Amino acid sequence: MPACSRAPQRLSPVGVPVPMRITLKLYATLGELLPKGARENAAQIEVADGATPNQIIDRHRVPRELAHLVLHNGVFMAPEQRDLPLIKEGDVLAIWPPVAGG
């Protein structure tokens, strides 16, 4: 089985896991779900090591059916990939709701 490419978990000097910091971007109507202090549809958030995109989506009360377009560092994530622990320190998770127009 191939080795996991995840970085080792960061620990504090006393051995406690240190949360990772990532950027969460929510667009259109989802922007109102960002935490206080968000600027220009983006917020720096802390997530646990091994967090999945769906865990982050749920934590920020984004209904999964409204997380239509999810990009991880600018790369599209299919719904079946969103339960994988792919998030690393410094990553960007951007989410758009379904849009219509003409």
N, C-alpha and C positions, 0 to 999 in steps of 0.2 A: 504494500500500500504506500502511495507517495507521502512524503513528509508534508505536514501542514505548513503553509506559508505565513501563518499568523505570527506577529511579533510576540515575544514572551510577555506575560502579564507584568505590568508595572506595579511595584510594591513600595510602600512607604518604608522609612528606616526601621519601623517596628514590625514590618511584614504584612501590613494591611493593604489590600488591593487599592490602587489609586484610580479614580474614575478617569476615563478618556474624555478629552474635549473635542467636539466636532462642531461643524456649522450645520444648522437646520434651516432650510429655506422653504417657506410655504408661500405659494402664489395664489393670486386671484382671491376668491372668497375664503380660502384657507388661512390667509395671512392673519386674520383675527384670532387664530388659535395659538399664535406664537407667544412665548412668555414675555412678561413686561421687560422693557429695555431693548426689545428687538428693533433693529434699524433696517430700513429698506428691504423688508420681507425676509430678514435673516437674523438668527440669534445663535450665539455661542452657547452650547449646552454641554452638560456632563452626562455621560452614559457609562454603564458598567462594561467592563471588559467582556467581550463575547456577546454584546447586544446585537440584536437583529434589527433590520429595518422595520419589520412589523411591530416589534416591541417599542420602538421609538414612535412609530405612527400611533399606536395605542396610548402610550404615555401622554402624548400631546392631544388626545381626544380627536384625532382625525379619523372620521369614519372610513373604514377600509374601502368601501365602495366609492368614496370620493378621492381616494389616493389613486387616481387614474394613471398618471404618468409619474414614475419614480426614477430619478437619476441618482446614481452613486458615483461621485466624482465625475459627473458628466456622461456617464454611461447608463443607458436604459436598463432597468431591472424588471424582468418579467415577474408576474405575481408569484410564481413558484420559487423564485430566488429570494423572496423577501423574508423568509424564515431561516435563512442561512446566516451564521455569525460572520459577516464579511466586513463589518465596520471596524476601522482602525483609527487611532489617534490622528487628528487633523483632517479627517475625511469631510466631505460635503454631501449631505443628503438633501435633495431638492424634490419637492412634490407639487404637482398641479392637479386640480380637479378636472373632470371632463369639461370640455368647452364646446360650444356650438357657435356657428357663425355662417356667414354666407357672403 
